Amino acid sequence: MTRISKYAAALLLAVSAVVGCNTADETTVVPPLSEAGDDIASPGSPALSEQPGQTQVADVTGADSNGKKELEATVSVVAQSTKKKVETATFGSGCFWCVEAVFELLDGVESVESGYCNGSVPNPSYEDVCTGRTGHAEVIRLTYDPSVISFEELLEVFWNSHDPTTLNQQGADYGTQYRSGVYYHSEDQKQLALAYKKKLNDEKVFDDPVVTEVVKAAEFYPAEDYHQDYFTLNPTKGYCRAVINPKVDKVRKVFADKLKPGLKK
């Protein structure tokens, strides 16, 4: 066995050990963009070469500097390939209290933060945004694991949880800050959102045309602390019971298979 193969065997053995151990119409249900999503191929795990009846453990105590550098480089490559991939998505669909409450239900969504984006004034306050003069939209920025939930599935929940046919309005909330928007972070997100919007309009899923804007995500500013987790912290408030609860109930019913494990019945 060569010295290099010993390093590789030692590395692979170590890796193997680790891996082992508002108010949209509540009766309207938006169909998925496609009936079946693309298969995602997961990288295969490298196999160890073993002699029958025994496990070989490489001795690297005598490794020279070149061998150590090679081993370190290989460790870095493996660490990068096994690191969990997390992506970002940004949606606006009215008051961010509602949007946050909906997306926090979904399995694969790891964090949700309310805030303001795509405006012209840096570091706006809630009061600034409410004037309608800063150009910002109330949005949520979330991070998600695409191996658990896809961007297409997030879009499906987005379309189902608000009325995308009312311009700059959701229910009794009026103003440009309440506009419906998909603020994409990649070309793939852009194309998926545009294709989905076109399908909804072509198939006349809603009585009126979808007016959701699909634009590139600009600077995001987190909202004040009291806006974060608003529904969770204030479930008995009038707005939460009258506006947010129906949205949450609809998502729980329509997307029961996509809920976080602890929320599934």
C-alpha positions in Angstrom: 0.0 0.0 0.0 1.4 3.5 -0.9 1.7 6.3 1.6 -1.1 8.3 -0.1 -3.6 5.5 0.0 -2.9 5.2 3.7 -3.9 8.8 4.2 -7.0 8.4 2.2 -8.0 5.2 4.1 -7.5 7.0 7.4 -9.6 9.9 6.3 -12.4 7.8 4.9 -12.6 5.7 8.0 -12.9 8.9 10.1 -15.6 10.3 7.8 -17.5 7.0 7.9 -17.6 7.0 11.7 -19.0 10.6 11.8 -21.6 9.9 9.1 -22.8 6.8 10.8 -23.0 8.2 14.3 -55.7 38.9 4.9 -57.5 37.0 3.6 -57.2 35.1 0.5 -60.2 32.8 -0.3 -59.7 29.9 2.1 -61.3 27.6 -0.4 -58.9 28.3 -3.2 -56.1 25.8 -3.4 -53.2 26.6 -5.7 -51.8 23.5 -7.6 -48.1 22.7 -7.5 -46.1 24.0 -10.5 -45.3 20.4 -11.5 -46.7 17.1 -10.6 -43.3 15.7 -9.7 -40.2 17.6 -8.7 -36.8 16.9 -10.1 -34.9 14.1 -8.5 -32.0 15.4 -6.4 -29.0 13.1 -6.6 -27.2 12.9 -3.3 -23.4 12.4 -3.5 -22.3 8.8 -2.9 -20.2 7.9 0.0 -16.7 6.6 -0.8 -16.0 3.0 0.1 -13.1 1.8 2.2 -10.9 -0.9 0.8 -10.6 -3.7 3.3 -8.8 -7.0 3.4 -11.2 -9.9 4.2 -11.7 -10.3 7.9 -9.9 -7.2 9.0 -10.1 -3.4 9.0 -7.0 -1.5 8.0 -6.2 1.6 9.9 -3.5 3.8 8.4 -0.5 4.8 10.4 0.1 8.5 9.7 2.5 9.2 12.6 5.4 9.1 10.2 3.8 11.2 7.4 6.1 13.7 5.7 5.1 17.3 5.1 3.8 16.6 1.6 1.6 13.8 2.8 0.2 15.9 5.6 -0.7 18.7 3.2 -2.4 16.2 1.0 -4.4 14.8 3.9 -5.3 18.3 5.1 -6.5 19.3 1.6 -8.6 16.1 1.3 -10.1 16.7 4.7 -11.1 20.2 3.6 -12.8 18.9 0.4 -14.8 16.3 2.3 -15.8 18.8 4.9 -17.2 21.1 2.2 -19.0 18.3 0.4 -20.7 17.1 3.6 -21.7 20.5 4.9 -25.5 21.0 4.9 -26.7 23.3 2.1 -28.9 26.1 3.2 -30.6 28.6 0.9 -32.4 31.9 1.4 -35.8 33.0 0.1 -37.7 36.3 0.6 -41.5 36.7 0.3 -43.9 39.6 0.7 -47.6 39.0 1.0 -49.1 41.6 3.3 -48.4 42.1 7.0 -45.2 40.2 7.9 -46.8 38.9 11.1 -49.0 36.6 8.9 -46.3 35.5 6.5 -43.9 34.7 9.3 -46.5 32.6 11.1 -47.2 30.6 8.0 -43.6 29.7 7.0 -42.5 28.9 10.5 -44.8 25.8 10.2 -42.9 24.2 7.4 -40.4 21.3 7.8 -37.1 22.3 6.2 -37.5 26.0 7.0 -34.8 26.7 9.5 -35.3 30.4 10.3 -37.8 33.1 9.5 -37.2 36.8 10.1 -39.6 39.7 9.5 -38.2 42.9 7.9 -38.2 45.4 5.1 -36.6 45.2 1.6 -36.5 46.8 -1.8 -36.9 50.3 -0.7 -34.8 53.5 -1.1 -34.1 54.5 2.4 -31.4 52.8 4.5 -32.3 51.3 7.9 -36.0 52.3 7.9 -38.2 52.0 11.0 -41.7 50.5 11.0 -43.1 54.0 11.2 -41.0 55.1 8.2 -42.3 52.1 6.1 -45.9 52.7 7.1 -45.8 56.2 5.5 -45.4 54.4 2.1 -42.7 56.9 1.1 -39.6 54.6 1.6 -40.6 52.1 -1.1 -40.0 49.1 1.1 -42.2 46.0 1.2 -42.9 44.2 4.5 -41.3 40.8 3.9 -40.0 37.7 5.6 -36.5 36.4 4.8 -36.1 32.7 5.5 -33.4 30.1 5.3 -34.3 26.6 4.2 -32.8 23.2 3.5 -33.6 22.4 -0.2 -33.1 18.7 0.5 -36.2 18.8 2.8 -38.3 21.5 1.1 -37.8 22.9 -2.4 -38.2 26.5 -3.5 -41.2 25.4 -5.7 -42.9 24.0 -2.6 -42.3 27.3 -0.8 -43.9 29.1 -3.7 -46.9 26.8 -3.5 -47.4 27.7 0.1 -46.8 31.4 -0.7 -49.5 31.5 -3.4 -52.0 29.6 -1.1 -51.6 31.8 1.9 -52.5 35.2 0.6 -54.5 36.9 -2.2 -51.9 37.7 -5.0 -54.5 39.4 -7.1 -54.9 42.6 -5.0 -52.4 45.4 -5.8 -50.8 46.9 -2.7 -53.4 45.4 -0.4 -54.2 42.4 1.7 -57.6 42.5 3.3 -57.9 45.7 5.3 -54.2 46.4 5.0 -53.6 49.0 2.3 -50.3 50.5 1.0 -47.3 49.6 -1.2 -45.6 48.1 1.8 -48.3 45.3 1.7 -47.6 44.4 -2.0 -47.3 40.8 -3.0 -43.8 39.9 -4.1 -41.2 37.2 -4.7 -37.8 38.7 -4.1 -35.4 36.2 -5.7 -31.8 35.4 -4.7 -30.8 33.4 -7.8 -31.7 33.0 -11.5 -33.4 29.6 -10.7 -35.7 31.2 -8.1 -36.6 34.0 -10.6 -37.5 31.5 -13.4 -39.5 29.3 -11.1 -41.5 32.2 -9.7 -42.2 33.6 -13.2 -43.2 30.2 -14.6 -45.5 29.6 -11.6 -47.1 33.1 -11.9 -47.7 32.5 -15.6 -49.3 29.1 -14.9 -51.7 30.6 -12.4 -52.8 33.2 -14.8 -53.0 30.9 -17.8 -55.1 28.4 -15.9 -57.2 31.2 -14.3 -56.7 29.7 -10.8 -57.9 33.0 -9.4 -60.8 35.1 -10.6 -58.5 38.0 -11.2 -55.0 38.2 -12.6 -52.0 37.6 -10.2 -50.2 40.9 -9.7 -47.3 39.6 -7.6 -44.0 41.3 -8.5 -41.0 39.1 -9.1 -37.9 41.2 -8.6 -34.3 40.7 -7.4 -34.0 40.9 -3.6 -32.3 44.1 -2.6 -31.0 45.2 0.8 -32.9 43.6 3.7 -33.4 45.3 7.0 -34.7 43.3 10.0 -37.8 44.6 11.6 -37.9 45.7 15.3 -37.7 43.0 17.9 -41.4 43.3 18.8 -42.3 42.2 15.3 -40.4 38.9 15.5 -42.4 35.8 16.3 -45.4 38.0 16.8 -48.1 35.4 16.3 -46.3 32.9 18.6 -46.0 35.5 21.4 -49.4 37.2 20.9 -51.9 34.4 19.9 -54.8 36.0 21.7 -54.5 39.5 20.1 -57.5 40.4 18.0 -55.5 40.7 14.7 -53.9 37.3 15.4 -57.3 35.6 15.9 -59.1 37.3 13.1 -56.5 37.5 10.4 -53.5 35.2 11.1 -55.4 32.2 12.5 -57.4 31.5 9.3 -54.2 31.5 7.2 -52.4 29.2 9.7 -55.4 26.9 9.8 -55.5 26.7 6.0 -51.8 25.9 5.7 -52.0 23.3 8.4 -54.9 21.6 6.5 -53.6 21.9 2.9 -50.0 21.2 3.6 -50.3 18.7 6.5 -47.5 16.6 4.9 -45.1 19.6 4.9 -45.4 20.6 8.5 -42.6 20.3 11.0 -42.7 16.8 12.7 -43.9 18.2 16.0 -46.9 19.9 14.3 -48.1 16.8 12.4 -51.2 15.1 13.8 
